Amino acid sequence: MLSKLRRRAEDEKGFTLIELLVVILIIAILAAVAIPTFLNQRGKAYDSNAQSMVKAAQVAEETYATSNNGAYTSSTSALQSIDPSLKDTTAATLNAPTNVSSTGYTVSATAANTGDTFTIAMSNGVQTDTCSVGSGGGSPGACTSGSW
């Protein structure tokens, strides 16, 4: 009888339903852990692009002021002509500069996926970096407690 069972077990090729269910369960657990992590990294990438864009806008503002006797006035339309990369809106959008005066400016960019807005304000040579958390996905992004 024992030899009959051994022969039958040797003839069977393949996996049982229980084995297949265990493998599917393990894959589902791994996916449940990996997918949120992936989405979080994607949100951070969008935020990083917005940070890079606002820093490029700051350099463009300073370039404009250098060419205009140190004044930032009327720079609103000139930024994208100084730095054409600011026109790319696939991952972040540059907002129109605000508080533009002879002594300062405020530039900001908003990340496409997270909606986080990163701001650089320059006033009388003093720079302030702030951010505001958006309502999009990718939380937590790069904006924490209003700073970056």
Chimera marker file (.cmm) of the C-alpha trace (Angstrom):
<marker_set name="trace">
<marker id="1" x="0.000" y="0.000" z="0.000" r="1" g="1" b="0" radius="0.5"/>
<marker id="2" x="2.853" y="2.382" z="0.816" r="1" g="1" b="0" radius="0.5"/>
<marker id="3" x="4.512" y="1.731" z="-2.504" r="1" g="1" b="0" radius="0.5"/>
<marker id="4" x="1.218" y="2.433" z="-4.253" r="1" g="1" b="0" radius="0.5"/>
<marker id="5" x="1.023" y="5.885" z="-2.597" r="1" g="1" b="0" radius="0.5"/>
<marker id="6" x="4.656" y="6.624" z="-3.472" r="1" g="1" b="0" radius="0.5"/>
<marker id="7" x="4.072" y="5.725" z="-7.113" r="1" g="1" b="0" radius="0.5"/>
<marker id="8" x="0.975" y="7.923" z="-7.251" r="1" g="1" b="0" radius="0.5"/>
<marker id="9" x="2.869" y="10.873" z="-5.660" r="1" g="1" b="0" radius="0.5"/>
<marker id="10" x="5.750" y="10.470" z="-8.137" r="1" g="1" b="0" radius="0.5"/>
<marker id="11" x="3.351" y="10.501" z="-11.082" r="1" g="1" b="0" radius="0.5"/>
<marker id="12" x="1.725" y="13.772" z="-10.072" r="1" g="1" b="0" radius="0.5"/>
<marker id="13" x="3.339" y="16.803" z="-11.687" r="1" g="1" b="0" radius="0.5"/>
<marker id="14" x="2.274" y="20.379" z="-10.858" r="1" g="1" b="0" radius="0.5"/>
<marker id="15" x="1.150" y="22.452" z="-7.928" r="1" g="1" b="0" radius="0.5"/>
<marker id="16" x="-1.794" y="21.985" z="-5.638" r="1" g="1" b="0" radius="0.5"/>
<marker id="17" x="-4.439" y="24.659" z="-5.217" r="1" g="1" b="0" radius="0.5"/>
<marker id="18" x="-3.166" y="25.440" z="-1.713" r="1" g="1" b="0" radius="0.5"/>
<marker id="19" x="0.380" y="26.029" z="-2.991" r="1" g="1" b="0" radius="0.5"/>
<marker id="20" x="-0.885" y="28.372" z="-5.705" r="1" g="1" b="0" radius="0.5"/>
<marker id="21" x="-3.020" y="30.317" z="-3.211" r="1" g="1" b="0" radius="0.5"/>
<marker id="22" x="-0.045" y="30.748" z="-0.877" r="1" g="1" b="0" radius="0.5"/>
<marker id="23" x="2.086" y="32.157" z="-3.710" r="1" g="1" b="0" radius="0.5"/>
<marker id="24" x="-0.698" y="34.546" z="-4.778" r="1" g="1" b="0" radius="0.5"/>
<marker id="25" x="-1.100" y="35.686" z="-1.157" r="1" g="1" b="0" radius="0.5"/>
<marker id="26" x="2.631" y="36.410" z="-0.843" r="1" g="1" b="0" radius="0.5"/>
<marker id="27" x="2.595" y="38.420" z="-4.099" r="1" g="1" b="0" radius="0.5"/>
<marker id="28" x="-0.437" y="40.408" z="-2.903" r="1" g="1" b="0" radius="0.5"/>
<marker id="29" x="1.284" y="41.274" z="0.396" r="1" g="1" b="0" radius="0.5"/>
<marker id="30" x="4.423" y="42.427" z="-1.422" r="1" g="1" b="0" radius="0.5"/>
<marker id="31" x="2.332" y="44.561" z="-3.804" r="1" g="1" b="0" radius="0.5"/>
<marker id="32" x="0.442" y="46.131" z="-0.891" r="1" g="1" b="0" radius="0.5"/>
<marker id="33" x="3.757" y="47.233" z="0.582" r="1" g="1" b="0" radius="0.5"/>
<marker id="34" x="5.464" y="48.305" z="-2.674" r="1" g="1" b="0" radius="0.5"/>
<marker id="35" x="2.717" y="50.315" z="-4.425" r="1" g="1" b="0" radius="0.5"/>
<marker id="36" x="2.289" y="53.049" z="-1.761" r="1" g="1" b="0" radius="0.5"/>
<marker id="37" x="6.067" y="53.395" z="-1.543" r="1" g="1" b="0" radius="0.5"/>
<marker id="38" x="6.282" y="53.831" z="-5.301" r="1" g="1" b="0" radius="0.5"/>
<marker id="39" x="3.538" y="56.477" z="-5.326" r="1" g="1" b="0" radius="0.5"/>
<marker id="40" x="5.258" y="58.372" z="-2.514" r="1" g="1" b="0" radius="0.5"/>
<marker id="41" x="8.541" y="58.460" z="-4.458" r="1" g="1" b="0" radius="0.5"/>
<marker id="42" x="6.718" y="59.710" z="-7.526" r="1" g="1" b="0" radius="0.5"/>
<marker id="43" x="5.250" y="62.607" z="-5.531" r="1" g="1" b="0" radius="0.5"/>
<marker id="44" x="8.683" y="63.497" z="-4.208" r="1" g="1" b="0" radius="0.5"/>
<marker id="45" x="10.015" y="63.545" z="-7.772" r="1" g="1" b="0" radius="0.5"/>
<marker id="46" x="7.328" y="66.044" z="-8.825" r="1" g="1" b="0" radius="0.5"/>
<marker id="47" x="8.152" y="68.182" z="-5.791" r="1" g="1" b="0" radius="0.5"/>
<marker id="48" x="11.848" y="68.055" z="-6.627" r="1" g="1" b="0" radius="0.5"/>
<marker id="49" x="11.088" y="69.277" z="-10.135" r="1" g="1" b="0" radius="0.5"/>
<marker id="50" x="9.096" y="72.198" z="-8.727" r="1" g="1" b="0" radius="0.5"/>
<marker id="51" x="11.972" y="73.072" z="-6.399" r="1" g="1" b="0" radius="0.5"/>
<marker id="52" x="14.404" y="73.045" z="-9.318" r="1" g="1" b="0" radius="0.5"/>
<marker id="53" x="12.065" y="75.214" z="-11.344" r="1" g="1" b="0" radius="0.5"/>
<marker id="54" x="11.690" y="77.853" z="-8.642" r="1" g="1" b="0" radius="0.5"/>
<marker id="55" x="15.471" y="77.976" z="-8.169" r="1" g="1" b="0" radius="0.5"/>
<marker id="56" x="15.916" y="78.411" z="-11.928" r="1" g="1" b="0" radius="0.5"/>
<marker id="57" x="13.346" y="81.221" z="-11.811" r="1" g="1" b="0" radius="0.5"/>
<marker id="58" x="15.348" y="82.854" z="-9.022" r="1" g="1" b="0" radius="0.5"/>
<marker id="59" x="18.494" y="82.739" z="-11.176" r="1" g="1" b="0" radius="0.5"/>
<marker id="60" x="16.506" y="84.192" z="-14.090" r="1" g="1" b="0" radius="0.5"/>
<marker id="61" x="15.273" y="87.035" z="-11.838" r="1" g="1" b="0" radius="0.5"/>
<marker id="62" x="18.823" y="87.810" z="-10.766" r="1" g="1" b="0" radius="0.5"/>
<marker id="63" x="19.984" y="87.682" z="-14.390" r="1" g="1" b="0" radius="0.5"/>
<marker id="64" x="17.225" y="90.104" z="-15.334" r="1" g="1" b="0" radius="0.5"/>
<marker id="65" x="18.214" y="92.478" z="-12.522" r="1" g="1" b="0" radius="0.5"/>
<marker id="66" x="21.851" y="92.362" z="-13.592" r="1" g="1" b="0" radius="0.5"/>
<marker id="67" x="20.854" y="93.489" z="-17.062" r="1" g="1" b="0" radius="0.5"/>
<marker id="68" x="18.533" y="96.228" z="-15.716" r="1" g="1" b="0" radius="0.5"/>
<marker id="69" x="20.651" y="98.175" z="-13.219" r="1" g="1" b="0" radius="0.5"/>
<marker id="70" x="19.713" y="95.941" z="-10.277" r="1" g="1" b="0" radius="0.5"/>
<marker id="71" x="15.943" y="96.442" z="-10.557" r="1" g="1" b="0" radius="0.5"/>
<marker id="72" x="13.504" y="93.542" z="-10.694" r="1" g="1" b="0" radius="0.5"/>
<marker id="73" x="10.586" y="95.574" z="-12.042" r="1" g="1" b="0" radius="0.5"/>
<marker id="74" x="9.038" y="94.462" z="-15.337" r="1" g="1" b="0" radius="0.5"/>
<marker id="75" x="10.651" y="91.023" z="-15.053" r="1" g="1" b="0" radius="0.5"/>
<marker id="76" x="7.331" y="89.152" z="-15.063" r="1" g="1" b="0" radius="0.5"/>
<marker id="77" x="7.314" y="88.399" z="-18.791" r="1" g="1" b="0" radius="0.5"/>
<marker id="78" x="11.088" y="88.075" z="-19.191" r="1" g="1" b="0" radius="0.5"/>
<marker id="79" x="11.802" y="85.001" z="-17.066" r="1" g="1" b="0" radius="0.5"/>
<marker id="80" x="10.857" y="82.395" z="-19.653" r="1" g="1" b="0" radius="0.5"/>
<marker id="81" x="12.859" y="84.152" z="-22.339" r="1" g="1" b="0" radius="0.5"/>
<marker id="82" x="15.919" y="84.216" z="-20.047" r="1" g="1" b="0" radius="0.5"/>
<marker id="83" x="15.536" y="80.517" z="-19.169" r="1" g="1" b="0" radius="0.5"/>
<marker id="84" x="13.459" y="78.557" z="-21.741" r="1" g="1" b="0" radius="0.5"/>
<marker id="85" x="13.352" y="75.488" z="-19.460" r="1" g="1" b="0" radius="0.5"/>
<marker id="86" x="10.797" y="77.351" z="-17.331" r="1" g="1" b="0" radius="0.5"/>
<marker id="87" x="8.233" y="76.802" z="-20.116" r="1" g="1" b="0" radius="0.5"/>
<marker id="88" x="8.155" y="73.029" z="-19.480" r="1" g="1" b="0" radius="0.5"/>
<marker id="89" x="5.003" y="72.270" z="-17.478" r="1" g="1" b="0" radius="0.5"/>
<marker id="90" x="5.052" y="68.461" z="-17.507" r="1" g="1" b="0" radius="0.5"/>
<marker id="91" x="6.010" y="68.051" z="-13.842" r="1" g="1" b="0" radius="0.5"/>
<marker id="92" x="5.699" y="71.576" z="-12.419" r="1" g="1" b="0" radius="0.5"/>
<marker id="93" x="4.283" y="74.956" z="-13.377" r="1" g="1" b="0" radius="0.5"/>
<marker id="94" x="5.993" y="78.269" z="-12.764" r="1" g="1" b="0" radius="0.5"/>
<marker id="95" x="3.611" y="80.817" z="-11.268" r="1" g="1" b="0" radius="0.5"/>
<marker id="96" x="3.812" y="84.466" z="-12.266" r="1" g="1" b="0" radius="0.5"/>
<marker id="97" x="6.273" y="86.409" z="-10.089" r="1" g="1" b="0" radius="0.5"/>
<marker id="98" x="4.661" y="88.557" z="-7.400" r="1" g="1" b="0" radius="0.5"/>
<marker id="99" x="5.816" y="91.410" z="-5.164" r="1" g="1" b="0" radius="0.5"/>
<marker id="100" x="8.137" y="92.548" z="-7.945" r="1" g="1" b="0" radius="0.5"/>
<marker id="101" x="9.795" y="95.831" z="-6.975" r="1" g="1" b="0" radius="0.5"/>
<marker id="102" x="13.147" y="97.519" z="-7.275" r="1" g="1" b="0" radius="0.5"/>
<marker id="103" x="14.394" y="95.653" z="-4.186" r="1" g="1" b="0" radius="0.5"/>
<marker id="104" x="12.777" y="92.237" z="-4.349" r="1" g="1" b="0" radius="0.5"/>
<marker id="105" x="10.489" y="89.633" z="-5.846" r="1" g="1" b="0" radius="0.5"/>
<marker id="106" x="8.655" y="86.414" z="-5.071" r="1" g="1" b="0" radius="0.5"/>
<marker id="107" x="8.808" y="83.415" z="-7.416" r="1" g="1" b="0" radius="0.5"/>
<marker id="108" x="6.935" y="80.156" z="-6.949" r="1" g="1" b="0" radius="0.5"/>
<marker id="109" x="6.302" y="76.864" z="-8.717" r="1" g="1" b="0" radius="0.5"/>
<marker id="110" x="3.591" y="74.273" z="-8.175" r="1" g="1" b="0" radius="0.5"/>
<marker id="111" x="4.230" y="70.529" z="-8.511" r="1" g="1" b="0" radius="0.5"/>
<marker id="112" x="1.885" y="68.822" z="-10.970" r="1" g="1" b="0" radius="0.5"/>
<marker id="113" x="0.963" y="65.687" z="-9.026" r="1" g="1" b="0" radius="0.5"/>
<marker id="114" x="1.114" y="66.783" z="-5.396" r="1" g="1" b="0" radius="0.5"/>
<marker id="115" x="-0.003" y="70.391" z="-5.805" r="1" g="1" b="0" radius="0.5"/>
<marker id="116" x="2.734" y="71.486" z="-3.382" r="1" g="1" b="0" radius="0.5"/>
<marker id="117" x="3.850" y="75.073" z="-4.026" r="1" g="1" b="0" radius="0.5"/>
<marker id="118" x="7.467" y="76.088" z="-3.411" r="1" g="1" b="0" radius="0.5"/>
<marker id="119" x="8.269" y="79.781" z="-3.012" r="1" g="1" b="0" radius="0.5"/>
<marker id="120" x="11.420" y="81.885" z="-2.870" r="1" g="1" b="0" radius="0.5"/>
<marker id="121" x="10.933" y="85.463" z="-1.684" r="1" g="1" b="0" radius="0.5"/>
<marker id="122" x="13.779" y="87.961" z="-1.974" r="1" g="1" b="0" radius="0.5"/>
<marker id="123" x="13.450" y="91.291" z="-0.201" r="1" g="1" b="0" radius="0.5"/>
<marker id="124" x="16.348" y="93.693" z="0.318" r="1" g="1" b="0" radius="0.5"/>
<marker id="125" x="18.858" y="90.867" z="-0.106" r="1" g="1" b="0" radius="0.5"/>
<marker id="126" x="17.145" y="88.533" z="2.371" r="1" g="1" b="0" radius="0.5"/>
<marker id="127" x="15.938" y="85.216" z="0.934" r="1" g="1" b="0" radius="0.5"/>
<marker id="128" x="13.033" y="83.254" z="2.425" r="1" g="1" b="0" radius="0.5"/>
<marker id="129" x="12.143" y="79.735" z="1.230" r="1" g="1" b="0" radius="0.5"/>
<marker id="130" x="8.633" y="78.541" z="2.044" r="1" g="1" b="0" radius="0.5"/>
<marker id="131" x="6.195" y="75.949" z="0.767" r="1" g="1" b="0" radius="0.5"/>
<marker id="132" x="2.559" y="75.028" z="1.081" r="1" g="1" b="0" radius="0.5"/>
<marker id="133" x="1.163" y="71.525" z="0.925" r="1" g="1" b="0" radius="0.5"/>
<marker id="134" x="-1.180" y="70.824" z="-1.976" r="1" g="1" b="0" radius="0.5"/>
<marker id="135" x="-4.161" y="68.534" z="-2.130" r="1" g="1" b="0" radius="0.5"/>
<marker id="136" x="-2.719" y="66.053" z="-4.632" r="1" g="1" b="0" radius="0.5"/>
<marker id="137" x="-1.208" y="62.627" z="-4.123" r="1" g="1" b="0" radius="0.5"/>
<marker id="138" x="2.312" y="61.737" z="-3.128" r="1" g="1" b="0" radius="0.5"/>
<marker id="139" x="1.995" y="62.676" z="0.519" r="1" g="1" b="0" radius="0.5"/>
<marker id="140" x="4.292" y="63.207" z="2.270" r="1" g="1" b="0" radius="0.5"/>
<marker id="141" x="6.085" y="65.135" z="-0.387" r="1" g="1" b="0" radius="0.5"/>
<marker id="142" x="9.058" y="67.429" z="0.015" r="1" g="1" b="0" radius="0.5"/>
<marker id="143" x="7.053" y="70.156" z="1.793" r="1" g="1" b="0" radius="0.5"/>
<marker id="144" x="6.991" y="69.600" z="5.541" r="1" g="1" b="0" radius="0.5"/>
<marker id="145" x="6.020" y="72.206" z="8.128" r="1" g="1" b="0" radius="0.5"/>
<marker id="146" x="6.078" y="75.019" z="5.582" r="1" g="1" b="0" radius="0.5"/>
<marker id="147" x="9.753" y="74.709" z="4.715" r="1" g="1" b="0" radius="0.5"/>
<marker id="148" x="11.921" y="72.855" z="2.238" r="1" g="1" b="0" radius="0.5"/>
<link id1="1" id2="2" r="1" g="1" b="0" radius="0.2"/>
<link id1="2" id2="3" r="1" g="1" b="0" radius="0.2"/>
<link id1="3" id2="4" r="1" g="1" b="0" radius="0.2"/>
<link id1="4" id2="5" r="1" g="1" b="0" radius="0.2"/>
<link id1="5" id2="6" r="1" g="1" b="0" radius="0.2"/>
<link id1="6" id2="7" r="1" g="1" b="0" radius="0.2"/>
<link id1="7" id2="8" r="1" g="1" b="0" radius="0.2"/>
<link id1="8" id2="9" r="1" g="1" b="0" radius="0.2"/>
<link id1="9" id2="10" r="1" g="1" b="0" radius="0.2"/>
<link id1="10" id2="11" r="1" g="1" b="0" radius="0.2"/>
<link id1="11" id2="12" r="1" g="1" b="0" radius="0.2"/>
<link id1="12" id2="13" r="1" g="1" b="0" radius="0.2"/>
<link id1="13" id2="14" r="1" g="1" b="0" radius="0.2"/>
<link id1="14" id2="15" r="1" g="1" b="0" radius="0.2"/>
<link id1="15" id2="16" r="1" g="1" b="0" radius="0.2"/>
<link id1="16" id2="17" r="1" g="1" b="0" radius="0.2"/>
<link id1="17" id2="18" r="1" g="1" b="0" radius="0.2"/>
<link id1="18" id2="19" r="1" g="1" b="0" radius="0.2"/>
<link id1="19" id2="20" r="1" g="1" b="0" radius="0.2"/>
<link id1="20" id2="21" r="1" g="1" b="0" radius="0.2"/>
<link id1="21" id2="22" r="1" g="1" b="0" radius="0.2"/>
<link id1="22" id2="23" r="1" g="1" b="0" radius="0.2"/>
<link id1="23" id2="24" r="1" g="1" b="0" radius="0.2"/>
<link id1="24" id2="25" r="1" g="1" b="0" radius="0.2"/>
<link id1="25" id2="26" r="1" g="1" b="0" radius="0.2"/>
<link id1="26" id2="27" r="1" g="1" b="0" radius="0.2"/>
<link id1="27" id2="28" r="1" g="1" b="0" radius="0.2"/>
<link id1="28" id2="29" r="1" g="1" b="0" radius="0.2"/>
<link id1="29" id2="30" r="1" g="1" b="0" radius="0.2"/>
<link id1="30" id2="31" r="1" g="1" b="0" radius="0.2"/>
<link id1="31" id2="32" r="1" g="1" b="0" radius="0.2"/>
<link id1="32" id2="33" r="1" g="1" b="0" radius="0.2"/>
<link id1="33" id2="34" r="1" g="1" b="0" radius="0.2"/>
<link id1="34" id2="35" r="1" g="1" b="0" radius="0.2"/>
<link id1="35" id2="36" r="1" g="1" b="0" radius="0.2"/>
<link id1="36" id2="37" r="1" g="1" b="0" radius="0.2"/>
<link id1="37" id2="38" r="1" g="1" b="0" radius="0.2"/>
<link id1="38" id2="39" r="1" g="1" b="0" radius="0.2"/>
<link id1="39" id2="40" r="1" g="1" b="0" radius="0.2"/>
<link id1="40" id2="41" r="1" g="1" b="0" radius="0.2"/>
<link id1="41" id2="42" r="1" g="1" b="0" radius="0.2"/>
<link id1="42" id2="43" r="1" g="1" b="0" radius="0.2"/>
<link id1="43" id2="44" r="1" g="1" b="0" radius="0.2"/>
<link id1="44" id2="45" r="1" g="1" b="0" radius="0.2"/>
<link id1="45" id2="46" r="1" g="1" b="0" radius="0.2"/>
<link id1="46" id2="47" r="1" g="1" b="0" radius="0.2"/>
<link id1="47" id2="48" r="1" g="1" b="0" radius="0.2"/>
<link id1="48" id2="49" r="1" g="1" b="0" radius="0.2"/>
<link id1="49" id2="50" r="1" g="1" b="0" radius="0.2"/>
<link id1="50" id2="51" r="1" g="1" b="0" radius="0.2"/>
<link id1="51" id2="52" r="1" g="1" b="0" radius="0.2"/>
<link id1="52" id2="53" r="1" g="1" b="0" radius="0.2"/>
<link id1="53" id2="54" r="1" g="1" b="0" radius="0.2"/>
<link id1="54" id2="55" r="1" g="1" b="0" radius="0.2"/>
<link id1="55" id2="56" r="1" g="1" b="0" radius="0.2"/>
<link id1="56" id2="57" r="1" g="1" b="0" radius="0.2"/>
<link id1="57" id2="58" r="1" g="1" b="0" radius="0.2"/>
<link id1="58" id2="59" r="1" g="1" b="0" radius="0.2"/>
<link id1="59" id2="60" r="1" g="1" b="0" radius="0.2"/>
<link id1="60" id2="61" r="1" g="1" b="0" radius="0.2"/>
<link id1="61" id2="62" r="1" g="1" b="0" radius="0.2"/>
<link id1="62" id2="63" r="1" g="1" b="0" radius="0.2"/>
<link id1="63" id2="64" r="1" g="1" b="0" radius="0.2"/>
<link id1="64" id2="65" r="1" g="1" b="0" radius="0.2"/>
<link id1="65" id2="66" r="1" g="1" b="0" radius="0.2"/>
<link id1="66" id2="67" r="1" g="1" b="0" radius="0.2"/>
<link id1="67" id2="68" r="1" g="1" b="0" radius="0.2"/>
<link id1="68" id2="69" r="1" g="1" b="0" radius="0.2"/>
<link id1="69" id2="70" r="1" g="1" b="0" radius="0.2"/>
<link id1="70" id2="71" r="1" g="1" b="0" radius="0.2"/>
<link id1="71" id2="72" r="1" g="1" b="0" radius="0.2"/>
<link id1="72" id2="73" r="1" g="1" b="0" radius="0.2"/>
<link id1="73" id2="74" r="1" g="1" b="0" radius="0.2"/>
<link id1="74" id2="75" r="1" g="1" b="0" radius="0.2"/>
<link id1="75" id2="76" r="1" g="1" b="0" radius="0.2"/>
<link id1="76" id2="77" r="1" g="1" b="0" radius="0.2"/>
<link id1="77" id2="78" r="1" g="1" b="0" radius="0.2"/>
<link id1="78" id2="79" r="1" g="1" b="0" radius="0.2"/>
<link id1="79" id2="80" r="1" g="1" b="0" radius="0.2"/>
<link id1="80" id2="81" r="1" g="1" b="0" radius="0.2"/>
<link id1="81" id2="82" r="1" g="1" b="0" radius="0.2"/>
<link id1="82" id2="83" r="1" g="1" b="0" radius="0.2"/>
<link id1="83" id2="84" r="1" g="1" b="0" radius="0.2"/>
<link id1="84" id2="85" r="1" g="1" b="0" radius="0.2"/>
<link id1="85" id2="86" r="1" g="1" b="0" radius="0.2"/>
<link id1="86" id2="87" r="1" g="1" b="0" radius="0.2"/>
<link id1="87" id2="88" r="1" g="1" b="0" radius="0.2"/>
<link id1="88" id2="89" r="1" g="1" b="0" radius="0.2"/>
<link id1="89" id2="90" r="1" g="1" b="0" radius="0.2"/>
<link id1="90" id2="91" r="1" g="1" b="0" radius="0.2"/>
<link id1="91" id2="92" r="1" g="1" b="0" radius="0.2"/>
<link id1="92" id2="93" r="1" g="1" b="0" radius="0.2"/>
<link id1="93" id2="94" r="1" g="1" b="0" radius="0.2"/>
<link id1="94" id2="95" r="1" g="1" b="0" radius="0.2"/>
<link id1="95" id2="96" r="1" g="1" b="0" radius="0.2"/>
<link id1="96" id2="97" r="1" g="1" b="0" radius="0.2"/>
<link id1="97" id2="98" r="1" g="1" b="0" radius="0.2"/>
<link id1="98" id2="99" r="1" g="1" b="0" radius="0.2"/>
<link id1="99" id2="100" r="1" g="1" b="0" radius="0.2"/>
<link id1="100" id2="101" r="1" g="1" b="0" radius="0.2"/>
<link id1="101" id2="102" r="1" g="1" b="0" radius="0.2"/>
<link id1="102" id2="103" r="1" g="1" b="0" radius="0.2"/>
<link id1="103" id2="104" r="1" g="1" b="0" radius="0.2"/>
<link id1="104" id2="105" r="1" g="1" b="0" radius="0.2"/>
<link id1="105" id2="106" r="1" g="1" b="0" radius="0.2"/>
<link id1="106" id2="107" r="1" g="1" b="0" radius="0.2"/>
<link id1="107" id2="108" r="1" g="1" b="0" radius="0.2"/>
<link id1="108" id2="109" r="1" g="1" b="0" radius="0.2"/>
<link id1="109" id2="110" r="1" g="1" b="0" radius="0.2"/>
<link id1="110" id2="111" r="1" g="1" b="0" radius="0.2"/>
<link id1="111" id2="112" r="1" g="1" b="0" radius="0.2"/>
<link id1="112" id2="113" r="1" g="1" b="0" radius="0.2"/>
<link id1="113" id2="114" r="1" g="1" b="0" radius="0.2"/>
<link id1="114" id2="115" r="1" g="1" b="0" radius="0.2"/>
<link id1="115" id2="116" r="1" g="1" b="0" radius="0.2"/>
<link id1="116" id2="117" r="1" g="1" b="0" radius="0.2"/>
<link id1="117" id2="118" r="1" g="1" b="0" radius="0.2"/>
<link id1="118" id2="119" r="1" g="1" b="0" radius="0.2"/>
<link id1="119" id2="120" r="1" g="1" b="0" radius="0.2"/>
<link id1="120" id2="121" r="1" g="1" b="0" radius="0.2"/>
<link id1="121" id2="122" r="1" g="1" b="0" radius="0.2"/>
<link id1="122" id2="123" r="1" g="1" b="0" radius="0.2"/>
<link id1="123" id2="124" r="1" g="1" b="0" radius="0.2"/>
<link id1="124" id2="125" r="1" g="1" b="0" radius="0.2"/>
<link id1="125" id2="126" r="1" g="1" b="0" radius="0.2"/>
<link id1="126" id2="127" r="1" g="1" b="0" radius="0.2"/>
<link id1="127" id2="128" r="1" g="1" b="0" radius="0.2"/>
<link id1="128" id2="129" r="1" g="1" b="0" radius="0.2"/>
<link id1="129" id2="130" r="1" g="1" b="0" radius="0.2"/>
<link id1="130" id2="131" r="1" g="1" b="0" radius="0.2"/>
<link id1="131" id2="132" r="1" g="1" b="0" radius="0.2"/>
<link id1="132" id2="133" r="1" g="1" b="0" radius="0.2"/>
<link id1="133" id2="134" r="1" g="1" b="0" radius="0.2"/>
<link id1="134" id2="135" r="1" g="1" b="0" radius="0.2"/>
<link id1="135" id2="136" r="1" g="1" b="0" radius="0.2"/>
<link id1="136" id2="137" r="1" g="1" b="0" radius="0.2"/>
<link id1="137" id2="138" r="1" g="1" b="0" radius="0.2"/>
<link id1="138" id2="139" r="1" g="1" b="0" radius="0.2"/>
<link id1="139" id2="140" r="1" g="1" b="0" radius="0.2"/>
<link id1="140" id2="141" r="1" g="1" b="0" radius="0.2"/>
<link id1="141" id2="142" r="1" g="1" b="0" radius="0.2"/>
<link id1="142" id2="143" r="1" g="1" b="0" radius="0.2"/>
<link id1="143" id2="144" r="1" g="1" b="0" radius="0.2"/>
<link id1="144" id2="145" r="1" g="1" b="0" radius="0.2"/>
<link id1="145" id2="146" r="1" g="1" b="0" radius="0.2"/>
<link id1="146" id2="147" r="1" g="1" b="0" radius="0.2"/>
<link id1="147" id2="148" r="1" g="1" b="0" radius="0.2"/>
</marker_set>
